[in-house]
């Protein structure tokens, strides 16, 4: 479980389990043809498009997408993590979880929903490595990890920081 603040509110979200896939994993072929920027952008658009279908205002990001090393050889492959949160609406949290799950299935993702202690949707595959959508008990929170693509996280950080 992780605790984050979103717009000054305390939010408890269930952390997305990070699974290390080898380069020979099912997404390796797709990931090898993507640049780090493309992998990052796929993660951002998937997370933010999911928030738009939830018909909820007040979404803010936890911080800029964060680049890190992935795969078996450090310094040769990278992925990004990103989180997005919002105060929950007064509506049906389970119905919102279903909307998120249905959207992710439409993207070709494998989806699993856990209903207790709170409704959390997990997804893998498709345009990203994995996603989670927690409906509470505090704020809504969507977190994800991009595909693992060729790149050097240290070099990307140097470029990003000038």
JOMO-V994636 format. One record per residue. RES is the residue in one small letter. PSI is psi in whole degrees, 0 to 359 (* if undefined). OMEGA is omega as a letter, one per 30 degrees, with the letter a starting at -180 (NA if undefined). BURIAL is I if it has 9 or more other ideal C-beta (glycine too) atoms within 8 Angstrom, else O. Layout:
res->{RES RES}
psi->{PSI PSI}
omega->{OMEGA OMEGA}
burial->{BURIAL BURIAL}
This chain:
res->{x x x x x x x x x x x x x x x x x x x x x x x x x x x x x x x x x x x x x x x x x x x x x x x x x x x x x x x x x x x x x x x x x x x x x x x x x x x x x x x x x x x x x x x x x x x x x x x x x x x x x x x x x x x x x x x x x x x x x x x x x x x x x x x x x x x x x x x x x x x x x x x x x x x x x x x x x x x x x x x x x x}
psi->{143 149 128 160 137 117 41 1 149 132 136 121 154 123 142 123 130 123 124 118 144 166 336 7 171 332 0 317 314 316 325 337 358 148 164 322 318 319 316 313 324 319 311 312 323 314 311 326 324 318 326 327 347 354 51 137 163 16 134 152 152 335 176 154 136 126 145 169 150 174 186 333 111 139 357 341 148 159 170 150 152 142 149 132 163 154 140 149 175 355 197 110 322 323 322 320 320 320 314 315 316 320 314 324 323 340 5 18 152 127 140 136 133 132 347 140 337 163 121 134 133 143 147 158 191 220 355 168 313 157 157 147 112 134 10 196 344 241 160 148 129 128 149 168 133 174 155 114 162 136 172 109 321 319 320 318 319 316 318 327 4 *}
omega->{l a l l l l l l l a l l l a l l a a l l l a a l a a a a l a a a a l l l l l l a l l a a l l a l l l a a a l a l l a l a l a l l a a l l l a a a l l a a a l l l a l a a l l a l l a a a l l l l l l l l l l a l l l l a l a l l l a a g l l l l l l l l a a a l a a l l l a l g l a l l l l a l a l l a l l a a a l l l l l a a l NA}
burial->{O O O I O I O O I O I I I I O I O O O O I O I O O O I I O O I I O I O I O I I I O I I I I I I I I I I O I I O I O O I I O I O O I O I I O O I O O O O O I I I I I I I I I I I I O O O O I I O I I I I I I O I I I O I O I O I O I O O O O I I I I I I I O I O I I I I I I I I I O O I I I I I I I I I I I O I O I O O I I O O O O O}
